[in-house]
Amino acid sequence: MPRYLIRHPGKQSEDILVEDPVLTLGFENGWAVFTDTAGTCLAIPAEAGAHIERVDKPQDHEPAPQKE
């Protein structure tokens, strides 16, 4: 499940963890925009200086076959 930790430098009390099975992150006109099947659920302006880090565990799957 996609999970993102949003940290605001110098303001730990404002850190946010967002997660949703269909959560996606996009960037539009200076905004980080999180969406799910219902539409936009969170938008953060670039001027906020937030650090966004994906923190979920990768899905277990087989690696791509190697070319010989």
Helices and strands as residue ranges (DSSP letters): E 3-7, G 12-14, E 16-19, E 24-28, E 31-36, E 39-45, G 46-48, E 51-54
